Each structure stands twice: as C-alpha cells, then as structure tokens.
C-alpha cells in the first residue's frame, strides 16, 4: 500500500459499497479512468474485463453502446485521413480499410460485449463529463469527433433529465437481461480544463446530480466516489501529472486502495 487510508485530509462519510467476492466477474467501461482502475484490478484478478468497446466519455454514448440493438448504420461511418474508416460512436482503435470490414469488426465486438454483460456480477461505469458534441449536419450526438473540423460540431451540456432517463432505461434493460447484475457508477477525477475550469465543474456537477437521483430512486446500485477522493482527499499536486490535470500513478493507486477497501475486496 502506497498511502495510509486513515491519513485523509477530510473526514468523509463514504456511500455504502458492495461486498465483492474475489471470484466476482466485473466489467469496467467508460472513460480512460475506467481503464486505469480496471487494469489495476485485472493484474490481481483474471475475471475482469476492461473497455471492450473502447473509451467513451459521456454517459449517453456509453449507454447507447451498452444496449446496442440496431444494425450499424453506414452513414455513421466516416473516412478519416491516415486512419481509415471509423464510427462516430466508437473509439479510434476501431478502424478498418473499408466500411464492410469496420462493420464486421464492430458487430463482433458488440456481440462479445453483450455476452459478457449477461454473465458478469458487476458493471463498473466511469462517466467522464456531461459535455457532449453533436454533429450539426445530422443533429446526432457523437461519442468521438475523430479530430474532425470543430465547426462541424456543437458542444453542449447534457440535460440532467436526459441523463437520468437514459440511464434508467439502460440500467433496466441490462438488469432484465441479467437479473443478478449490480451497477456501480463513478465520476472520473480527470478534469477537462481545455474548455474552461468553470464549465468542467458544471459538467461534473450535472453528473453528480444525476447519480444522486438514480441512487435515491434505487435505479443505480452503488456510487464509488473517485472524483471526491481526488478533489477532497488528494488535494496536492504531488498526486497529479505534470499537466496538473491528470491523476498520476500514485493517485490512481490510492484511489484503487480506496476501491478495494470500499468493496471489501482484499
């Protein structure tokens, strides 16, 4: 352990956590922070899956891919210079030399992810921010802009009711398919300061309010306070990378230790 968990800067009453058995099957999905925590646990437990559909930041796109029920629409596939063909909803790691090959690759990954979702015990979702990008030409919310011209998109803050209703529908569908599934949400502690610090806080606050509603109405099972640990417990730049935005490896390890204690996963 790199950090004494009793040596916290503020006495905080953490929300109730699950008691996760060491044999539990867990799927981590969402922002890049899901990978940083998920891979830590994967090093100790072989029953862990991490972001099979790639990194996703806003909860609407994440939910859309969790319950992907339609055929891949060719109009959602674009040709990206030096990358090949990519999809608006998926990370750039999913690319191919033709639309047909990309559709085949995505369909395969989607089907495999559905099989995983039907067998896991816990789904751990990391929401990055409530800010989203809409492709103006088609009025379509996208999960990845693939570095296309910024004037092609409209940046906006997701509505609180939109996040809540979408999560309610998604979580209900997932639990119908897997009645034993427990869902955990966390808000990524990674700040998005390129678009102004105040706006980043609005985005995180919107997600926090959504979580509060989902917990109060028993739509969400658990909330892990990774964001609160970072901003309230690790309020020192020794826990950040040189950019003073990204949590460094020490911070991730501390949050991971909190996660293990919170879940009683030892």
Secondary structure, 3 states (H helix, E strand, C coil): CCCCCCCCCCCCCCCCCCCCCCCCCEEEEECHHHHHHHHHHHCCCCCEEECCCCCCCCHHHHHHHHCCCCCCCHHHEEEECCCEEEECCCCCCCCECCHHHHHHHHHHHHHHHHHHHCCCCEEEEEECCCEEEEECCCCEEECCCCCCCHHHEEEEECCHHHHHHHHHHHHHHHHHHCCCCEEEEEECCCCCHHHCHHHHHHHHHHHHHHHHHHHHCCCCCEECCHHHHHHHHCCCHHHECCCCCCECHHHHHHHHHHHHHHHCCC
